[in-house]
């Protein structure tokens, strides 16, 4: 049984010409077009796209161009793989100092935030904050000594 999703997949893969559709699904797809307005709309849009593609000019590939492309491909495949640098290859060509600087900056920000948060929370020392966070002491254990 043909569904709209499967019909869309057929059209996207094979175009609007039923002769290009797989034989096993062709009769179901043609019947689906006759029964479904949505399928007819999809088919009309695909037919328009097919006509635009058919109007595009093509240039035959000369043997010289084919040889040049294949030679470039073989050369690129034979070249040693370029090592990815900077952010694990996310930003190819990034200097090696950039990830190191990012690490140092994040470390400094982490240390700064770690020193500042206990003060903002009203705690006397970072150790108290760590113990509180780990559940090692009770919030009631903090008593101001008035000094």
N, C-alpha and C positions, 0 to 999 in steps of 0.2 A: 504494500500500500504506500503510495507516494504522499509525503507530507510537504508542507510549505518549506520547512527548513532543508529537507533533502533536495527539493526542487531548486532552491537558491544555490545549494552546493553544486548541483549539476550545471546550472547556468554559469556560475563563477568559474568552474573548471573547464567547461567545454564550449561555452558561448550559446548563442541563440539558435543555431542551426541544429535541428533534431538529428540530422545525419551524423553529427559529431558526437552525439550522446551515446553512452554504452547501450548496446543492443538489449541487454537484459532489463534495462530500465526505460527504454525508449517508449514503449507502448503505454506504460503507466504514466510517464511524464506527459505524453501527448493527451491522454485522457484527463489528466489533472489540469492541464491548460484549458481544456474545453469546459471543465466544471468549476474552475476557480477564477474569479475576477482578479484576485491578487496575483495569481500565477500569470495571467495574461499581461498585467501591468509590468511585472518583472521581466517577462519575455520581450515586451516592447522596448523597455529600457535597454536590455541586453542587445537587441537587434540594432538599436541606434548606435550603441558603442561599437558593435561589430562593423557597422558601415563606416564609422569614423576611422577605425583601425585599418579597414581595407583601403581607405583613401590615402593612407600614409605611403609615401614613396619609400622604396627600398633600394639599396645599392648592393649589387652582388659583391661578395668578398673575392678579391683577386688572390691568386696563389701567393703573390708577394706579401700582401697584407696578412694572410693566414700564417705564412712562415714567420713573419716578424712577430706576430702575437704569440705564436707557439714558442719561439725562441725566448721571448721575454718571460713567458710562463716558466719555462724550464730553468732559466737563469734565476728567477726569483725562488723557485722551489729548491734549487741547489745551494743557494746562499744560506749561510748559517742564520738561524733564527735570531732576530734582534732581541736582546734582552729587554724586557719591560722595565722601565725605570719610573720611579715616582708614583706613589699611591698604588702599587701593585699592578701597574699597567692601565689604571683608569684614566690617567692623563699622560699618554705617551709623549715622550720628549721632555717631560718635566725634569729640571735639574735635581740631582740627588739630595741637595741640601734642603729642598722644600719639604719632603716628608719629615726630615730630622727637625726642622724648625717647627713644623706643626706639632710634633711630639713634645718638644720642649715647651711650646706655648701652652699646650693642653695640660702638661705637668704643672707648670707655674700656676695656671688658673685653678687646677684642682687643689694645689697646696694652699693657694690664697683663699679659696672658698672653704676649705677645711679649717683654716684658722679663723675665718670670719663668722661662720655659722654658729659655733658655740657662743660667741659674744652676743650675737643677735638673739640667740635663744635664752640669754640670761644665765648661762652656765659659766663657772669660773675657769674651767680648764678644758682643753680638747680631750684630755683623758676621761674626764667626767662624761663628756658628750659621747665618746666612743663606748664607754661602759653602759651608758643609758641606752644607746642604740642597740647594743648587743644583749640587753636585758640583764646585765650583770648587777645593776643597782636599781633601786627604786627611786622614783622622782621625789619622794618624801625625804630622801637621804640628804638632799641639798638644803643646808641650813645656813642662812647668812649670819656671819659672826659679827657684823656691825663695824668691821674695820675698814 
